């Protein structure tokens, strides 16, 4: 599954230690993940989302507020993976799904569950990385059927051309790295905020909220297979739910105490607006 981040050689697991032919070793943590984040790939002592943000996001997502997004992602991947595998032999038994920025594992797990519940004979196996150790700890502990590592999405410790699909939800990445790890005709599903995403929340934070930017041009080496926006709304019945939403976003760190209290008391209904783009690795 993994390659050595120092020399890019395959890693073999012996006991609870991953080792490459060059002698580099990486111990598996008690939760079941491996830390493959090299010091030069860190931008701080503890990069990525902190424990507070990760806990808030897990609590929010477990309430099912973003389940329509996870369901639509699974539908798109099921459709396009099936069309790609028609007449092919490499997907007859197992396909691979990689989450580049998996957080606490919510989307990967929901998509895997949906894909493997279908009538296809193909079993989809999942793996993911995140630069936040606390997020990966939570993902590995709750979803042991998938493989997780701490790593940068700009230096993905995965062999070339091994992934049939990559998902990326609100996470930065290297286009070249995604292209490298995807198999021929592999699919890259990107999810980003569309212009009106969380408009009600942003209105509580900013006097003049800016719209989210449109998707960038299709990167080299890919072709656009599908693009759409997804809109739905949800209720936040308790102050705890409202705070979980705020704390899992960057807005929490830039809003005032007064605005935070107003959100906690009054933000009962929110609109979600997502941009979904499916790119195919060009032949």
C-alpha positions, 0 to 999 in steps of 0.5 A: 500500500505505502512507499517510503517517503524518504526513498520511494521504495515499497514498504513491507509490514513486519509485525508492526513496523514498515520497512523498505529495502534501504532500511528506513523504518516506520512503526504502526501506531496503536490506532492502526495508522502509520506516520509517513510525514517527513520533517521537511514536509511540515509547515509547523510542529503540529500541521493540519487541523487541531483536535478542537477542529477535528472533534467539531467536524466529526460531531457535525458530520455524524449528525448526518448534515452532509450525508447528501454530499457523501451520497452524491459522491458515491453515486458519481463514482459508482457510475464512472468507475463502472463505465471505466471498468467495462470490458477491463480485467483490472477491476474484476476483483478489487478497485482502490479508492484513495482520499487525499485529505481524509480528515477523520474518515467520514467521506471515505467510509460513507462512499466505500459503504455505498460502493460495496453495497451495490450489485457489482462483483468488484470490492472497493478498498479504501485508504487515505492520508491527512497531514493532521495526526489527530484526524488520522488517529480518529479515522484509523481507530473508527474505520480499521477496514481502511488504511491510513497514514499521516502524510502530505498530499503534496508528497503522497506515499503511494505507488505509481498508477495504483489508484482507480479513484481519488477523492478530495474534499476541501483539501489542497493537493498536488495535481502532479501527485494525483496524476501519478498515483492514478491508474489509466483512466482513473477518476479524481473527484474534487469537492469544493465550496460553491459560491453560496456555501454556508451563506448564512454562517458567513453573513454572521461573520463578515459585513460583506461576505465574499463568494467562493471562487470558481473551480480552476482550469482542468489541470494538465493530464486530465479531462473533464468527465462531469461537473455539477453543483449540489445544493441542500439545506439543514437545520441546526437544532441546538447551540452545540450543533451550531458551534460544531459547524463554526468550529470546523471552519476557518471562520471560527478563528476570525470571528469575534466573541460577539459574533460567535455568541450570535451564531450559537444562539440564532443560526438555526438554518444553513444552506450548503452549496458544493461544486463537484468535479470529476476528472479522468486521467487522460490516456 
